Amino acid sequence: MRLNDNRTPCLYDPNVPTDKTKQLADPKICIIGAGMSGLFAALLFDIAGLKNIEVLECQNRVGGRVLTKYFSDDIKNDKLYGEFGAMRLPKSTNGSSHGHQMVFDTIDYLNCINKDDVDYEKEYKIELIKFIFEDDKHNGRYFYNNKRDQCGNIMTQGYADEPDNFDTLGFTKSVDKNYRSLYEASLKDYFDDLDNDIVKGIERLMDVDDDSVYTYLKRYLIGKVPKKNIDDTIAAMETTESATGLFRLAFTEAVMDGYTFLHENQEWETIKYGMQRFPNAFKPILEKQRNYIKYDRKVCRLKDEGDNGIRVFWKESDSECVHEKNYDRVIVTCPFGVVCQWELDKLDNCEKKDSLKRRAIRELNYDNASKIFLRFKSRFWEEPKKTDNKCIVGGYSSTDLPIRKVIYPSYYEGDPKDKQAILLGSYTWANDAAKYAPYSQEKNVKLCLEKLQILHPEVNLEKDEWVHDNDPGHGNSSIYWPNEPTAAGAYAFFGPNQYKELLYPMIKDSNSNIHWAGEHTDIHHAWIIGALNSAVRVVKEVLFQTGNKNLWERNLLHHDLLCHWEWKPYEKSNSN
């Protein structure tokens, strides 16, 4: 089965073009970026048998947007940390071989190969623990439209979920009381197809890639909601179920987002002592043993020299001097907001494929995201006496206040509640996150504390609970991802028609010496699995196009790391 190029953008294509294959027994490979896709690609090349690899990383750390903020030097005892980047891992509970399972297979593999390292327990062991997605008692706070419950208290999620309480939530009468279930139904309509056959499921989804969430819902709600009430109902959906401004973006993104968050057969895990341990676990083999990773290399230019490969230019932080080196193949894993700052020779001609690549680099949309962490003297949110017996263990609170989502940590379970703790006091996306951009970190922390006080009026937070520490390294801290020069955005979140029109042409022209990877080049945006999937794709492209197809078939295709690779069933049916 050959995938239909016009209807399946951003899918893995088992048919790698090889009409420009150049036999190279030991190709020089440059991977730009030591985020998850770059690290995984380097590991796969190493397993395949290629050793002439360099990973150029502009920072002094690995992981990219997997970034844990540590607030102390004794993490194993006080657990004072928070996730600036990825913070949870979805896991299937029904034995499905699709979805995110390759992430867990990678964790198992890294633990296995690292267990004899002298720093394994201290630095590299990855221990999975439960991530509590929703508090069992549904006591997370719900505060919208400045409304409280009939007793004058801040509502809980459980209260707001009761159908009989809808009229007290503060929405206008034109909002359909079933607005939440209607929104979920619009997304779940595509889930069975994705479960049964990921290729056919995405083919169907691409039929509506021209739609924004708003335009799709505008049609979908006809006959389900009085026409005059549709706009107000959609507005309520965006306010409580999404983020301000996201409904102007692609409906396909909303479906794939919902496919992860709303799937019934799912549980959630995270990594004890921080998600940063995941990328760090690649270091024993890629850095200690192989010396593949080169830090402080900020790429500024790529020059395609045809049969002579790619010339890569970079600077180091303490100098404006430009260094350069030739490679046979280059894999770019950086977000396009970073790539657009580079000089890209050979993408400046008038051929349509190059025009589409330039457009993709410039136009493909990245979402905003902001996180604000606050340090408290105790986990007051878990104390019955401090919450009017509405204590919260894990899960979240939700509001239309600027802080939008409060995420209560899962990793303190079993620890004394009177110990200091870190709370994700605000997690925002899209336009909501952009509202924090103009302010200093100190100002954002104070704004967050003020709004959090509204959700938790039982306690005087600033006087009794908040740790007044102005040191941004060890007190309270925030991040706004579009301001991070190595990311220039939080994660890919495309607008209408961007999958079909721009992304697929960007990755499909794999006869070039430059290959494109990263979560933005996969269907699973914003998730680690998207980064890993993209790494598998580009590794295969390079192996096939350097005459090393045998290494793919002998050393990788049936390797344990790829046993749950999402596209493997289609690969098998196309292997010769």
C-alpha positions in Angstrom: 0.0 0.0 0.0 1.5 3.3 -1.0 0.2 6.3 0.9 -1.8 8.8 -1.1 0.5 11.9 -1.2 -2.5 14.3 -1.6 -4.5 13.0 1.3 -2.1 11.8 4.0 0.2 14.7 4.9 2.5 14.2 7.8 2.2 10.5 7.7 5.2 8.1 7.8 5.6 7.0 4.2 7.2 3.5 3.9 8.4 4.2 0.4 11.6 6.3 0.8 12.7 7.8 -2.5 16.1 6.4 -3.3 16.8 7.7 -6.9 19.6 9.9 -5.6 21.1 7.3 -3.3 24.9 7.7 -2.8 26.7 4.6 -1.4 28.4 5.7 1.8 29.6 3.0 4.2 30.3 5.4 7.0 28.4 8.6 6.3 29.2 11.7 8.4 26.0 12.6 10.0 25.2 15.9 11.8 22.1 16.1 14.1 21.2 19.7 15.0 19.6 19.8 18.4 19.9 17.5 21.4 16.2 17.5 22.2 14.3 14.2 22.3 14.2 13.7 18.5 17.9 14.4 18.2 18.9 12.2 21.0 16.7 9.3 19.8 18.0 9.6 16.2 21.6 9.5 17.5 20.8 6.4 19.5 19.2 4.7 16.6 22.1 5.4 14.3 24.4 4.0 16.9 22.3 0.8 17.2 22.2 0.5 13.4 26.0 0.5 13.3 26.9 4.1 12.2 29.4 5.8 14.4 30.4 8.9 12.5 27.8 11.1 14.3 27.8 14.6 15.8 25.0 16.2 17.7 25.3 20.0 17.8 23.6 21.5 20.8 23.5 25.3 21.4 22.9 24.9 25.1 25.0 23.2 27.8 22.2 20.6 28.5 20.2 18.0 26.6 16.4 17.7 26.4 15.2 20.7 24.6 11.6 21.4 25.7 11.9 18.6 28.3 13.1 20.9 31.0 12.8 20.4 34.8 13.3 23.5 37.0 15.1 22.4 40.2 14.6 24.7 43.2 17.1 23.0 45.5 20.3 20.9 45.5 18.7 18.1 47.4 15.9 17.0 45.1 15.7 13.4 46.4 14.9 14.6 49.9 12.8 17.7 49.4 11.4 17.2 45.8 11.4 20.9 45.2 11.1 20.9 41.4 8.6 21.7 38.7 8.3 20.9 35.0 8.9 23.9 32.7 8.4 21.6 29.8 6.8 18.1 29.3 5.3 16.9 32.6 3.3 13.8 31.9 3.2 10.6 29.8 0.0 9.1 28.6 -0.1 5.3 28.7 -2.6 2.9 27.1 -4.3 0.5 29.5 -5.8 -1.9 26.9 -2.6 -3.3 25.4 -2.7 -1.2 22.3 0.5 -1.2 20.4 -0.1 2.3 19.0 0.0 5.7 20.7 2.8 6.5 23.1 4.1 3.0 24.0 7.4 3.6 22.2 8.2 6.2 24.9 8.0 3.6 27.6 10.0 1.1 25.5 12.7 3.7 25.2 12.7 4.3 29.0 13.0 0.5 29.6 15.9 0.3 27.1 17.8 3.2 28.7 17.4 1.8 32.2 18.7 -1.5 30.9 21.8 -0.2 29.2 22.6 2.3 31.9 22.2 0.1 35.0 26.0 -0.5 35.3 26.9 3.1 35.1 28.4 4.5 38.3 26.0 7.4 38.3 22.9 5.3 37.4 21.0 5.7 40.7 22.0 9.3 41.2 21.6 10.7 37.7 20.3 8.3 35.0 17.7 5.9 36.5 14.2 6.6 35.2 11.6 5.7 37.7 8.0 6.1 36.6 5.4 7.2 39.1 1.7 7.9 38.9 0.6 11.3 37.5 -2.8 12.1 39.0 -4.6 13.7 36.1 -7.8 14.4 38.1 -8.3 14.4 41.9 -10.4 11.4 42.9 -12.8 13.5 44.8 -13.2 16.1 42.1 -12.3 18.8 44.5 -10.3 20.8 42.1 -11.7 24.3 42.1 -14.0 25.6 39.3 -14.4 29.3 39.0 -15.9 30.9 35.9 -18.0 34.0 35.3 -17.3 35.2 38.9 -19.9 32.7 40.2 -19.8 30.7 43.4 -22.0 27.9 44.6 -25.4 28.3 46.3 -23.6 28.6 49.7 -21.3 31.3 48.4 -18.2 29.1 48.2 -15.8 28.5 45.3 -17.3 25.7 43.2 -15.5 22.3 42.8 -15.2 20.4 39.6 -17.6 17.8 41.0 -20.2 20.5 41.7 -19.8 22.0 38.2 -20.1 18.6 36.6 -23.6 18.0 38.0 -26.2 18.7 35.3 -28.6 20.1 37.9 -26.1 22.8 38.8 -25.7 24.2 35.3 -27.9 27.2 35.8 -25.6 28.4 38.6 -22.4 28.4 36.5 -23.1 31.9 35.1 -23.4 31.2 31.4 -26.0 33.0 29.4 -29.2 31.1 28.6 -28.1 30.8 25.0 -25.3 28.4 26.0 -26.5 24.8 25.6 -26.3 22.9 28.9 -24.7 20.0 27.1 -22.0 22.1 25.6 -19.1 20.0 27.1 -20.4 16.7 26.0 -21.2 18.1 22.5 -17.6 19.3 22.2 -16.2 15.9 23.2 -18.6 14.1 20.9 -17.3 16.2 17.9 -13.8 15.0 18.6 -14.6 11.4 19.6 -16.3 10.9 16.2 -12.8 10.4 14.8 -11.3 8.2 17.6 -12.5 4.8 16.5 -11.0 5.3 13.0 -7.7 6.3 14.6 -7.8 3.3 16.9 -8.7 0.8 14.1 -6.2 2.0 11.4 -4.1 5.0 12.1 -3.5 5.6 8.3 -7.2 5.5 7.4 -8.0 7.5 10.5 -5.7 10.3 9.6 -6.8 10.2 6.0 -10.4 10.9 7.2 -9.1 13.6 9.5 -7.3 15.3 6.7 -10.6 15.7 4.9 -11.4 18.4 7.4 -7.9 19.9 7.7 -9.2 23.0 6.0 -11.5 23.7 9.0 -10.7 25.6 12.1 -12.3 24.3 15.3 -14.8 27.1 15.1 -15.8 26.5 11.4 -16.1 22.8 12.1 -18.3 23.2 15.2 -20.4 25.8 13.4 -21.5 23.0 11.0 -21.5 20.2 13.5 -23.9 21.9 15.9 -26.5 22.5 13.3 -29.6 20.5 14.3 -28.1 19.9 17.8 -28.3 23.5 19.1 -30.7 26.3 18.0 -28.9 28.2 15.3 -29.1 31.5 17.2 -27.3 29.8 20.2 -24.4 28.2 18.3 -21.8 31.0 18.7 -22.4 31.4 22.4 -22.2 27.7 22.9 -18.9 27.5 21.0 -17.5 30.4 23.0 -18.3 28.4 26.2 -16.6 25.4 24.8 -13.4 27.4 24.1 -13.5 29.1 27.5 -13.8 25.9 29.6 -12.5 23.1 27.4 -9.6 24.8 25.5 -7.7 28.1 25.7 -8.5 31.6 24.4 -7.9 31.8 20.7 -7.3 28.1 20.0 -10.5 27.7 18.2 -9.2 29.7 15.3 -6.6 26.9 14.7 -7.0 23.6 13.0 -9.8 21.2 14.0 -7.3 18.4 13.2 -5.2 19.6 16.1 -8.2 19.6 18.5 -9.0 16.0 17.5 -5.4 14.8 18.0 -5.2 16.7 21.3 -8.5 15.1 22.4 -7.4 11.7 21.2 -4.7 11.8 23.9 -6.6 13.6 26.7 -10.1 12.1 26.3 -9.2 8.5 25.4 -11.0 6.1 27.7 -8.2 3.5 27.9 -5.6 5.7 29.3 -3.6 6.4 32.5 -0.9 8.9 33.2 2.6 8.6 34.5 5.6 11.0 35.2 9.2 10.6 36.1 10.3 10.7 39.8 12.7 13.5 40.5 11.9 15.2 37.2 11.3 14.6 33.5 14.8 15.9 32.9 16.1 12.5 33.8 14.7 11.1 30.5 17.0 13.0 28.1 19.8 12.8 30.6 19.6 9.0 30.4 20.9 9.2 26.8 24.1 10.8 28.0 26.0 7.7 29.2 26.1 6.2 25.7 25.9 9.3 23.5 28.2 11.5 25.5 30.3 9.4 27.9 31.0 6.4 25.6 30.7 7.9 22.1 31.3 11.6 22.6 28.7 12.4 20.0 27.2 15.5 21.7 28.9 18.8 21.1 27.6 21.6 23.4 27.7 25.4 22.8 27.3 25.1 19.0 24.7 27.6 17.8 24.0 26.9 14.2 23.5 29.9 11.9 23.8 28.6 8.4 23.3 25.5 6.2 24.8 25.3 2.7 23.7 22.4 0.5 26.7 21.5 -1.7 25.0 18.8 -3.6 27.1 15.6 -4.0 29.6 17.1 -1.6 27.0 17.1 1.3 26.0 19.9 3.6 28.2 22.5 5.1 27.1 23.5 8.6 28.1 26.9 10.1 27.9 27.6 13.8 29.1 30.1 16.5 30.1 29.5 20.1 28.7 31.6 23.0 31.9 33.4 23.8 32.8 34.4 20.2 31.4 35.8 17.0 33.8 33.6 15.1 32.0 31.3 12.6 33.1 27.6 12.5 32.2 25.3 9.7 32.3 21.6 8.8 31.1 19.4 6.0 28.7 16.4 6.6 27.1 13.9 4.3 23.7 14.3 5.9 22.2 16.8 8.3 19.1 16.2 10.4 17.5 19.4 11.7 15.4 18.9 14.8 15.0 22.5 15.9 11.7 24.3 16.0 11.0 26.3 12.9 11.0 29.5 15.0 14.7 28.9 15.5 15.4 27.7 11.9 13.9 30.8 10.3 16.8 32.8 11.8 19.4 30.8 9.8 20.8 31.3 6.4 19.5 28.4 4.3 21.3 28.2 0.9 19.4 26.4 -1.8 16.0 27.2 -0.3 16.1 30.5 -2.2 15.2 29.4 -5.7 11.8 29.5 -7.4 11.1 25.7 -7.5 7.7 25.0 -5.9 9.1 22.5 -3.4 11.6 25.0 -2.1 8.9 27.7 -2.0 6.7 25.4 0.1 9.7 24.7 2.5 10.3 28.4 3.0 6.6 28.9 3.7 6.5 26.0 6.1 9.5 27.4 8.1 7.9 30.8 8.2 4.2 30.0 8.6 3.7 26.8 10.5 2.1 27.8 13.8 3.5 27.2 17.3 1.4 27.7 20.3 2.2 29.9 23.3 2.5 28.4 26.7 3.4 29.9 30.1 4.0 28.2 33.5 4.4 29.9 36.9 5.6 28.0 39.8 5.1 29.1 43.4 6.9 27.7 46.5 4.8 27.1 49.6 5.6 26.2 53.2 3.2 23.3 53.1 0.8 21.4 50.8 -2.1 23.4 52.1 -4.3 22.2 49.3 -4.2 18.7 50.7 -5.0 19.7 54.3 -8.7 19.3 55.2 -8.5 22.0 57.9 -7.1 24.5 55.3 -9.6 23.7 52.6 -12.9 23.4 54.4 -12.6 19.6 53.9 -12.3 20.0 50.2 -8.7 18.9 49.9 -7.1 18.3 46.5 -4.6 15.5 45.8 -3.2 15.9 42.3 -5.4 17.0 39.4 -6.2 20.6 38.6 -8.3 23.6 39.2 -9.8 25.5 36.3 -10.9 29.1 35.9 -11.4 32.0 33.5 -9.1 34.1 35.7 -5.7 34.8 34.0 -4.1 31.8 35.7 -6.5 29.5 33.9 -5.2 26.1 35.1 -3.6 25.2 38.5 -1.8 21.8 38.4 -1.4 20.1 41.8 1.7 17.9 42.0 1.5 14.1 42.2 5.0 13.3 43.3 4.6 14.3 47.0 2.3 11.3 47.7 3.2 9.8 51.1 5.3 12.8 52.2 4.4 14.9 55.2 2.0 17.7 54.2 3.8 20.3 56.3 7.0 20.1 54.2 7.7 22.8 51.6 6.3 22.1 48.1 6.2 23.5 44.6 2.8 24.3 43.0 2.2 25.0 39.3 0.1 28.0 40.1 -0.7 28.9 36.5 -0.5 26.9 33.3 -1.8 28.8 30.3 -1.7 28.4 26.5 -2.5 30.5 23.4 -3.8 34.1 24.0 -4.0 33.4 27.8 -0.3 32.7 27.9 0.5 35.8 25.9 -1.0 38.0 28.6 2.0 37.2 30.8 4.6 38.1 28.2 5.0 41.9 29.0 5.8 41.4 32.6 8.8 40.4 34.6 9.1 37.1 36.3 8.6 38.8 39.7 5.5 40.5 38.5 4.0 37.3 37.0 4.6 35.5 40.3 2.7 38.1 42.3 -0.1 38.2 39.7 -0.4 34.4 40.0 -0.4 34.5 43.8 -3.2 37.1 43.8 -5.4 35.0 41.5 -4.7 31.8 43.3 -5.8 33.4 46.5 -9.3 33.7 44.9 -9.5 30.0 44.4 -8.3 29.2 47.9 -9.9 31.9 50.1 -9.7 29.6 53.2 -5.9 30.4 53.6 -4.0 33.7 53.6 -1.5 32.5 51.0 0.9 35.5 51.1 1.0 35.8 54.8 0.9 32.2 56.0 1.9 29.9 53.2 3.9 31.5 50.4 7.7 31.3 50.6 9.0 34.9 50.2 12.1 34.1 48.3 13.1 36.5 45.5 15.9 34.3 44.2 14.5 33.1 40.9 16.7 30.0 41.1 15.5 28.8 44.5 12.1 30.4 45.1 9.4 31.1 42.6 9.9 31.0 38.9 8.1 31.2 35.5 8.7 30.6 31.9 7.1 31.9 28.7 8.2 29.6 25.9 8.0 32.0 22.9 10.6 34.1 24.7 13.0 31.1 24.9 15.6 31.6 22.1 16.1 27.9 21.7 12.4 27.2 21.2 10.6 30.4 20.0 7.3 28.7 20.9 5.9 26.0 23.1 5.0 23.3 20.6 3.5 23.0 17.1 -0.2 23.7 16.9 -1.2 24.2 13.3 -3.7 26.4 11.6 -6.2 25.2 9.1 -4.8 23.4 6.0 -1.2 23.6 7.3 -0.8 19.8 7.5 -1.8 19.3 3.9 -0.4 22.4 2.3 2.9 22.9 4.1 4.1 20.1 6.4 3.9 17.1 4.2 5.9 18.8 1.3 8.4 19.9 4.0 9.3 16.3 5.0 8.4 14.4 1.9 11.3 15.6 -0.3 13.7 13.2 1.3 16.1 13.1 -1.6 17.7 16.2 -0.1 20.8 16.0 2.1 18.8 17.8 4.8 16.2 15.9 6.8 13.6 17.4 9.1 12.6 16.0 12.4 11.0 17.1 15.7 7.5 16.9 17.1 6.4 19.5 14.6 7.0 17.0 11.8 4.7 14.3 13.2 1.0 14.0 13.7 1.5 13.9 17.6 2.3 17.6 18.2 3.4 18.6 21.7 4.2 15.1 22.8 7.5 13.2 23.2 6.2 10.4 21.0 6.0 12.9 18.1 9.7 13.6 18.5 10.6 9.9 18.6 8.4 9.0 15.6 10.1 11.7 13.6 13.5 10.4 14.6 12.7 6.9 13.3 11.5 8.4 10.0 14.7 10.4 9.3 17.0 7.6 10.4 15.4 5.3 7.9 15.6 8.0 5.2 19.4 8.5 5.8 20.1 4.7 5.9 18.2 4.1 2.7 19.7 7.0 0.9 23.3 6.3 1.8 23.0 2.7 0.7 22.7 1.2 4.2 19.2 -0.2 3.9 20.6 -3.5 5.2 21.4 -1.8 8.5 17.8 -0.7 8.8 16.4 -4.2 8.1 19.0 -6.1 10.1 19.6 -3.9 13.1 16.6 -1.6 13.6 13.3 -2.8 12.1 12.9 -5.7 14.6 14.7 -4.1 17.5 12.9 -4.0 20.8 12.9 -0.2 20.7 10.7 -0.2 17.6 8.4 -3.1 18.6 5.6 -0.6 19.3 6.5 1.9 16.6 3.2 3.3 15.4 4.0 2.8 11.7 5.5 -0.6 11.9 2.5 -2.6 10.7 2.6 -0.6 7.4 6.4 -1.0 7.2 6.1 -4.8 7.4 3.6 -4.9 4.6 6.0 -2.9 2.4 9.4 -4.5 3.2 11.0 -6.5 0.4 
